[in-house]
Structure formats: structure tokens, C-alpha cells
Amino acid sequence: MGIVWWKAIIEILILWYLFYKVMLFLEGTRAFYVIRGIVVLALVFLLSNLVGLTTLTWLLGKVFAISILVFVILFQPELRQGLARLGQNPLLGRLMLDRKSIERLARDVTIAVSYLAEKKIGALIAIERSIGLRGYADTGIKLDAIVSPELIETIFHPGTPLHDGGVVIKGNRVIAAGCLFPLTDSERHPDVRGTRHRAGIGISEETDAICIIVSEEMGTISWAVDGRLTRGVSPEELYRFIVDRMLGESGKLKLWDWFKVVFFRGKRKTA
């Protein structure tokens, strides 16, 4: 009997962890709120079954039977993103560069971004981590050049052919410029109107890349990671963030923070 109870506890913990990870990934998307609604309906279904409300139980049972197909059709983009992340290798980001190389990359990018922000020159930079950005790099012009502040500043200088697109960095090399990034349709940032910021959030939803955005209007620096936008950061904060992320610090929601977001609509600093 003791073994059976231990198995049940382990199964519950595994299911709870998987549910937590799914909700964490979907946070801020349309699917997040649908899942929350399904959880409420599931609780109503269980309660009606216990009380003996036959008609309500039958109706909810039919709804759940077709909900899986409907969910797959409506939220195909979110499911595609999830499958892409399942295939990522969390060790790849660490194997690409050692700490000194990461710090040099962060320094060069920060110097360039600081200059562009000071001159109010718009910029959009995606730094590859575990999920490859080759598909987005193919939409631009291949460069394959060592990262340097001068190169990045030149790419985004007004009047150059590549300044309107995004730059893709892999390792310590700029592999492409003038790239097209997907625009987000997330409801997490309804006040975001600029194309660069929406593209930065969009590629961070599709991949685990670090995306850095410089506002042409305000001259401010922002970063987008995991579909979340953090605005108005200083060069020092940007440098430290790039180093920490490239070394593998996740910065994901803790369990209690997630619980507050789901049921109490808790706010996060980066939201």
C-alpha cells in the first residue's frame, strides 16, 4: 500500500510540474487565458459529477471531447513554438563561447547599442542561444563577420541598405543583417506600437534568443526575452543581462509567482 501511495504522489508531482511548465510557456498569449478557462470548467465538471448534476456533467463531457481539436486548430502558432523549444539543447549556448568570449561579445554589443541610443538611431539585434536563428538569417544578407561596435554601428547607420532590418549574431559573429523577424500578436504588451519592438518580442516568442531594441524616437534601450519586453535599461544592465543569459541563468517565473499570475493576475517587472 505504501508503494502505491508513493507512485500516486510522484504522478501528481510530475503532472503538476508539466502543467506548470505549459502555463509558463503560454503566459501572456491567447492560449494562456483559454487554458485558465478550461481549468475552471474542469473544476465545475468535477463538482457537478460529485453532486450528481447529470445534465451539466454530460454537457461538459461533450465540450471537453471536442476541445482538444479546437485548441489545436486555434492555437497552432503557440503549439509550433512549443515543439521548437522541446528540440532545443540547453547546453549549446554554453558550448559556443567561453566566459571571456561572452564578456567580450556583451561589451562590443553594449558599446554599439549605447552609441546608437545616444544618437537616436534605431536598432534590432538578436543573439542566438540554444535555438538556431538560421531561418531568420536567411531572410537577410549574409555577412559572417566578427562582432565589433564599429560593424554594428555601421549596419544601423541611417541611409545604409541594411539599417531597417534585424541583425543576427551567432557566437562571436554577425551572420546576417537586414533580416525579417516575426511581429508579435501577444496581448501582453498592448501598448507596444513600434515595429522594431513588436519584431523583437516576436522573435523572442519563437526562440530563446536575446533580442535588443533601440528606439529611434526615444533613444532608449530595451531587451526582449521569452516574449517579455523590458524597457529603458542602462548600458550596464544590458551588459550584465547578456553575460548572465549567455552563461545560462534563466530568470524564469518561480512557482509562487506563476500561481499569482494565473489566479491573482500578479504583475512582473518586465511585463
Wavefront OBJ file of the C-alpha trace (Angstrom):
o trace
v 0.000 0.000 0.000
v 2.874 2.369 0.798
v 4.386 1.860 -2.656
v 1.036 2.643 -4.314
v 0.765 5.903 -2.392
v 4.312 6.889 -3.339
v 3.531 6.223 -7.011
v 0.413 8.370 -6.792
v 2.355 11.224 -5.188
v 5.085 11.022 -7.829
v 2.497 11.040 -10.637
v 0.747 14.063 -9.146
v 4.041 15.964 -8.821
v 5.036 15.137 -12.409
v 1.649 16.187 -13.784
v 1.681 19.385 -11.738
v 5.196 20.230 -12.972
v 4.237 19.586 -16.611
v 1.111 21.731 -16.225
v 3.199 24.463 -14.624
v 5.716 24.417 -17.498
v 2.952 24.547 -20.124
v 1.278 27.511 -18.437
v 4.651 29.204 -18.008
v 5.338 28.888 -21.718
v 1.859 30.120 -22.708
v 1.825 33.036 -20.267
v 0.734 36.241 -22.000
v -0.671 34.502 -25.103
v -4.295 33.897 -26.051
v -3.895 30.218 -25.191
v -2.941 31.109 -21.605
v -6.372 32.529 -20.860
v -8.132 29.680 -22.656
v -6.230 27.128 -20.561
v -7.203 29.035 -17.419
v -10.842 28.899 -18.523
v -10.564 25.161 -19.192
v -9.202 24.637 -15.676
v -12.247 26.430 -14.256
v -14.582 24.292 -16.390
v -12.765 21.152 -15.251
v -13.351 22.091 -11.616
v -17.024 22.710 -12.362
v -17.178 19.329 -14.121
v -15.699 17.514 -11.113
v -18.003 19.324 -8.714
v -21.096 18.591 -10.788
v -20.074 14.931 -11.034
v -19.697 14.706 -7.251
v -23.008 16.428 -6.592
v -24.793 14.354 -9.232
v -25.821 17.061 -11.729
v -26.287 14.640 -14.616
v -27.213 17.095 -17.371
v -24.377 19.507 -16.589
v -21.881 16.647 -16.348
v -22.984 15.260 -19.720
v -22.778 18.690 -21.375
v -19.304 19.457 -20.027
v -18.129 15.993 -21.050
v -19.138 16.699 -24.651
v -17.380 20.073 -24.540
v -14.127 18.501 -23.354
v -14.381 15.834 -26.079
v -14.143 18.393 -28.889
v -11.968 20.950 -27.084
v -8.673 19.238 -27.978
v -9.301 19.501 -31.726
v -10.497 23.095 -31.414
v -7.462 24.007 -29.310
v -5.045 22.550 -31.892
v -6.704 24.491 -34.719
v -6.956 27.836 -32.909
v -3.539 27.834 -31.275
v -1.332 26.260 -33.930
v 1.315 29.062 -33.664
v 1.737 28.553 -29.909
v 1.999 24.782 -30.362
v 4.613 25.260 -33.097
v 6.677 27.420 -30.754
v 6.403 24.812 -28.020
v 7.584 21.996 -30.282
v 10.520 24.121 -31.386
v 11.571 24.673 -27.782
v 11.253 20.974 -26.974
v 14.001 20.343 -29.510
v 16.425 22.836 -28.062
v 19.573 21.746 -26.262
v 20.197 23.885 -23.170
v 23.908 23.082 -23.328
v 24.529 24.558 -26.772
v 24.580 28.137 -25.570
v 27.366 27.331 -23.113
v 29.421 25.285 -25.568
v 29.607 28.048 -28.185
v 31.652 30.582 -26.205
v 33.711 30.606 -23.043
v 33.162 33.247 -20.363
v 35.812 35.624 -21.685
v 34.344 35.471 -25.194
v 30.839 36.058 -23.827
v 32.040 39.093 -21.879
v 33.763 40.443 -24.995
v 30.588 39.927 -27.038
v 28.487 41.667 -24.380
v 30.956 44.554 -24.228
v 31.036 45.082 -28.009
v 27.253 44.919 -28.343
v 26.762 47.246 -25.375
v 29.211 49.827 -26.756
v 27.433 49.816 -30.121
v 23.947 49.947 -28.626
v 24.940 52.792 -26.288
v 26.213 54.834 -29.248
v 23.074 54.135 -31.298
v 20.812 55.063 -28.367
v 22.725 58.311 -27.792
v 22.318 59.265 -31.478
v 18.686 58.019 -31.544
v 19.409 55.505 -34.278
v 17.023 52.569 -34.306
v 18.441 49.051 -34.000
v 17.261 45.457 -33.723
v 19.733 42.733 -32.709
v 19.061 39.048 -31.995
v 21.744 36.997 -30.224
v 21.352 33.262 -30.801
v 21.386 30.909 -27.819
v 20.103 27.312 -27.973
v 17.521 27.586 -30.763
v 19.085 28.334 -34.131
v 18.210 31.541 -35.986
v 19.242 30.313 -39.439
v 15.706 30.635 -40.806
v 15.615 34.323 -39.887
v 19.193 34.903 -41.055
v 18.227 33.543 -44.476
v 15.765 36.425 -44.917
v 18.610 38.953 -44.797
v 22.058 39.493 -46.280
v 24.775 37.048 -45.194
v 27.821 38.704 -43.605
v 29.703 36.207 -41.387
v 31.869 38.903 -39.787
v 33.438 39.194 -36.332
v 31.259 41.229 -33.955
v 32.591 44.722 -33.328
v 30.996 48.011 -32.216
v 32.042 49.661 -35.483
v 30.360 46.975 -37.596
v 27.062 47.146 -35.702
v 27.042 50.948 -35.737
v 27.711 50.970 -39.486
v 24.927 48.479 -40.236
v 22.277 50.556 -38.486
v 23.510 53.968 -39.621
v 20.670 55.778 -41.465
v 20.983 55.547 -45.222
v 22.720 52.167 -45.341
v 20.833 49.407 -47.200
v 20.607 47.130 -44.118
v 19.619 49.569 -41.368
v 15.878 48.776 -41.439
v 16.150 45.047 -40.732
v 17.438 42.992 -37.833
v 20.942 41.686 -37.154
v 21.522 38.050 -36.210
v 24.546 37.202 -34.049
v 25.761 33.633 -33.561
v 28.678 33.076 -31.257
v 31.018 35.994 -31.806
v 29.990 36.608 -35.432
v 27.358 38.707 -37.170
v 25.992 36.116 -39.580
v 23.361 38.278 -41.296
v 21.835 41.757 -41.378
v 18.676 43.247 -42.835
v 16.729 40.236 -41.545
v 12.966 39.999 -41.134
v 11.697 38.994 -37.695
v 8.088 37.909 -36.940
v 5.807 40.524 -35.376
v 4.166 39.521 -32.108
v 0.414 39.278 -31.723
v 0.696 38.764 -27.969
v -1.737 40.542 -25.646
v 0.987 41.003 -23.031
v 2.075 44.354 -24.482
v -0.991 46.111 -25.917
v 0.821 49.468 -25.690
v 3.680 48.379 -27.990
v 3.184 50.006 -31.385
v 6.687 50.277 -32.860
v 7.611 47.703 -35.493
v 11.093 47.111 -34.031
v 9.726 46.380 -30.563
v 6.995 44.095 -31.911
v 9.575 42.254 -34.018
v 11.888 41.939 -31.008
v 9.112 40.429 -28.905
v 8.075 38.220 -31.826
v 11.428 36.530 -32.310
v 11.792 36.088 -28.542
v 8.459 34.226 -28.566
v 9.588 31.933 -31.388
v 13.096 31.288 -30.000
v 15.179 31.704 -26.845
v 17.275 34.462 -28.427
v 18.245 37.658 -26.619
v 16.768 40.484 -28.677
v 17.976 44.050 -28.135
v 15.999 47.020 -29.413
v 16.981 50.687 -29.651
v 14.112 53.130 -30.053
v 14.608 55.612 -32.858
v 12.071 58.012 -31.328
v 13.133 57.910 -27.668
v 16.732 56.740 -27.854
v 16.021 54.118 -25.173
v 17.410 50.588 -24.900
v 15.152 47.562 -24.392
v 15.538 43.814 -24.455
v 13.042 41.063 -25.231
v 13.401 37.515 -23.923
v 10.803 34.728 -23.706
v 8.166 37.051 -25.131
v 8.684 39.662 -22.405
v 9.867 43.197 -23.060
v 11.990 45.166 -20.600
v 12.316 48.844 -21.491
v 14.582 51.708 -20.522
v 17.599 49.699 -19.380
v 21.041 51.194 -18.855
v 24.165 50.034 -20.734
v 25.464 48.466 -17.509
v 22.233 46.497 -17.053
v 22.350 45.374 -20.681
v 25.941 44.155 -20.378
v 25.211 42.151 -17.235
v 22.000 40.729 -18.698
v 23.732 39.464 -21.851
v 26.510 37.839 -19.817
v 24.080 36.189 -17.376
v 21.806 34.904 -20.118
v 24.602 33.573 -22.279
v 26.039 31.780 -19.258
v 22.677 30.092 -18.727
v 20.845 31.998 -15.970
v 17.174 31.533 -16.838
v 15.258 34.186 -14.936
v 12.020 32.226 -15.307
v 8.984 32.568 -13.125
v 9.110 30.865 -9.766
v 6.199 28.619 -8.856
v 4.540 31.080 -6.450
v 4.988 33.964 -8.915
v 3.305 31.870 -11.589
v 0.446 30.991 -9.222
v -0.139 34.697 -8.587
v -0.120 35.457 -12.311
v -2.639 32.705 -13.074
v -5.127 33.279 -10.288
v -4.472 36.784 -8.986
v -3.137 38.489 -12.139
v 0.125 39.347 -10.400
v 2.411 41.821 -12.200
v 6.022 41.219 -13.133
v 8.691 43.858 -13.510
v 9.281 43.028 -17.149
v 5.629 42.957 -18.174
l 1 2 3 4 5 6 7 8 9 10 11 12 13 14 15 16 17 18 19 20 21 22 23 24 25 26 27 28 29 30 31 32 33 34 35 36 37 38 39 40 41 42 43 44 45 46 47 48 49 50 51 52 53 54 55 56 57 58 59 60 61 62 63 64 65 66 67 68 69 70 71 72 73 74 75 76 77 78 79 80 81 82 83 84 85 86 87 88 89 90 91 92 93 94 95 96 97 98 99 100 101 102 103 104 105 106 107 108 109 110 111 112 113 114 115 116 117 118 119 120 121 122 123 124 125 126 127 128 129 130 131 132 133 134 135 136 137 138 139 140 141 142 143 144 145 146 147 148 149 150 151 152 153 154 155 156 157 158 159 160 161 162 163 164 165 166 167 168 169 170 171 172 173 174 175 176 177 178 179 180 181 182 183 184 185 186 187 188 189 190 191 192 193 194 195 196 197 198 199 200 201 202 203 204 205 206 207 208 209 210 211 212 213 214 215 216 217 218 219 220 221 222 223 224 225 226 227 228 229 230 231 232 233 234 235 236 237 238 239 240 241 242 243 244 245 246 247 248 249 250 251 252 253 254 255 256 257 258 259 260 261 262 263 264 265 266 267 268 269 270 271
